Amino acid sequence: MLSVGAVGVNEINGVANNTNVVQAAVKNGKLTHNAYIYKSNGNRYGKKVLKKGKTVKILGTKKIYGKKYYRIGKNQYVKVANFAKKTSKANTASGQYYLTHNAYVYNAEGKRIKGTDTLKKNHVFTVVGVKTINGKDY
């Protein structure tokens, strides 16, 4: 059995049963939209709204009527769609590509290298990695 976090044995009335209680690793998520809080039955938990940009502690996940929710408290859930998506910036773009339009050559600071020829459309080249400079991928 694969588990994350602390694992213990649940005791009821002093008698141990063989049920494992798994506590998920706690992580934080930032809301990208205003979000309602829901109960485990899918109904809204009052009229309280969590504002966009708020960082929320995520205690686990649950599917309610086919939709994914993050658990943020006891019987309190927020839709996963309200959180920022995690995107992988892994340098997995290696391989051979061709240009769809003419392109300039840039240095490590993102500045155009003058005096170099422009790479022409349909030029075939090999990519060994992706470099992020000032929020743009090169």
N, C-alpha and C positions, 0 to 999 in steps of 0.2 A: 504494500500500500504506500503510495506517495503522498506526503503531506508537507505543508508549509507552516512554519511558526512553531508554537509550543503545543505539544501533545500531552494529554493527561488522561486519567481515568475518572469518569463521572461516578459519583457516589450518591445514591438516593437512600435515605433512612439508614445510613451506616452500612448498607450492603452494596458491595461493588458489583456492577454489571460490566460487561465487556464492551461498552460503548466508548469509542475514542472521541474526545472533544478536540477539534482542530481550530486553532485561532489563526486566522489569515494574517499575513504580514501587513502592517499598516503602511499606507502610502498616502500622499497628498495629491489632489487634483485641482486644477484651476477651471472655474466655470467660464465658458465662452458665451453663454446665454443666461438670462434670468431663468431660474428654475424653481418649480414647485417641489415640495416634499410630499412623498406618497407613503401610504401604509403598505403592509405586505399583501393586502387584498387588492391593491391597485387604486384605491380611492385616495383623493388628496387629503393631506394631513393639515386641515385648517386652510387659511388663506395666506399663510406665511410664504414669502418669496425670497429665495436666496439671490442676491444681486450678481450680475455679470462681473467677473474679475476676482470674485472671492475664492480663496483657497480653502478647500474642504478636506477633512481627514476621511479617507476611504477605508472602511473596515472589511469589506468583502463585496461579492457580487451575487445577484439573484435574478432569475428570469420570472417575470410576472406577466401572465397571458402572452407569452412569446416575445416580450420586450425585455432588454437588459437594463438592470438598475444597479447602482452602487449603493451599498448599505453605509449610511453615515451616522447612525445611532440606533438605539433600541427601537425596532419597528419603524425606522425612518429610512426612506430610499429616495434617490434622485436618479432620473433617467441618464444613462450613459451618454446619450446624444448631446447633453448639455455641457459636456467636458471637452477640453482640447484633445485632439487626437494626437497620439504619439506617433511621430514619423521617424523612420530610421534613416539616418544620413550616412549609412555605411558606404564605403567606397567599393561598391559592387558593380560599378558601371564599366569595368574593364572589358575590353574586346575590341573588335574592329567596327568602325562606324564610317559613314560618309556625311559630308556637309550638305544641308538642304539649302543653304545660302552662303554667300561670301562671309568670311569671319576674320577679325583681327587677332593678333597674338598678344597676350597679356603677361605681365610679370607677376611675382608672388604677392605684390601689393595691390594688384588689380588695375595697374596702369598699363596703357597700351604701349607696346615696344615700337618706337618709330624706327624706320629704316628696314623693317622686315617686310617681306612680301605679304600681301593679303592671301589668306587661304581661300581658294576658289571653290565654288559650288561643285558638288560631286567628288571632291577630293577625299580619298580614303585614308584614314589614319587610325592608329592604335591608341586606345585610352588605357592608362594604367591606374587611374584613380581620380577622385573628385576632390577639389579644394574649395572650401567655402571662404570667400573674401567679402567682408562687409555685408553679410547676409545673402550673397549670391553664390551659386555653385558654378565653378569653372572646370 
